[in-house]
């Protein structure tokens, strides 16, 4: 009996220590976000310095961009991956404004919005507000590009894979509807305002509007094959933005 009691106390202690570490990690993350809402500390200063940013092709966005290996592009060009895991469209827009204050890119490619949609997955009552704000953030990036004379290629929010059972707790059909709504608005906006839209989902999706199994890594992300397929298609449609010689 004593052994059982001691073992149980030890397990409770270990679990308690794990809970404390989890709480401290999340408390730190929360307060870092309050101190730096754009999370600029996550990118090296060498990457975001004015000389590094100048005249490069900026790939802006969330984890779907940050996981994209720029070495897949050939011939090599000055392609800068400025994606940050977990960022919302508002954070991406804010960082873009900050970068523009110090440098001018040759062109930008951007994709963001899935982390906005995640909020709807937790609280469907926020769908209208989140979808509207997300679209406006993406549209504002394009407006800023036009005002600054920067060639821009927008991408729709990438679709998701087949949902896993545990994720159903924090995802619902309204999140899927919000994703489609934002993408439809973005497509109409780009067509009406003559902005370039790279339809990445046409490359990646199956007939059920999910990322094909051979292209996905879990519910939200792509694997290497997915990025290779995107790279080929993007190079074919817009590669001249980074391969053509610039006129003086």
Secondary structure as GFF3:
##gff-version 3
##sequence-region A 1 248
A	DSSP	alpha_helix	2	35	.	.	.	ID=ss1
A	DSSP	three_ten_helix	40	42	.	.	.	ID=ss2
A	DSSP	alpha_helix	45	48	.	.	.	ID=ss3
A	DSSP	alpha_helix	50	53	.	.	.	ID=ss4
A	DSSP	beta_strand	57	61	.	.	.	ID=ss5
A	DSSP	alpha_helix	63	66	.	.	.	ID=ss6
A	DSSP	three_ten_helix	70	72	.	.	.	ID=ss7
A	DSSP	beta_strand	79	83	.	.	.	ID=ss8
A	DSSP	alpha_helix	89	100	.	.	.	ID=ss9
A	DSSP	beta_strand	107	111	.	.	.	ID=ss10
A	DSSP	alpha_helix	114	122	.	.	.	ID=ss11
A	DSSP	three_ten_helix	124	126	.	.	.	ID=ss12
A	DSSP	alpha_helix	127	148	.	.	.	ID=ss13
A	DSSP	beta_strand	151	155	.	.	.	ID=ss14
A	DSSP	three_ten_helix	166	170	.	.	.	ID=ss15
A	DSSP	alpha_helix	173	193	.	.	.	ID=ss16
A	DSSP	beta_strand	196	198	.	.	.	ID=ss17
A	DSSP	alpha_helix	200	204	.	.	.	ID=ss18
A	DSSP	three_ten_helix	213	215	.	.	.	ID=ss19
A	DSSP	beta_strand	216	217	.	.	.	ID=ss20
A	DSSP	beta_strand	221	222	.	.	.	ID=ss21
A	DSSP	alpha_helix	224	238	.	.	.	ID=ss22
A	DSSP	alpha_helix	240	243	.	.	.	ID=ss23
###
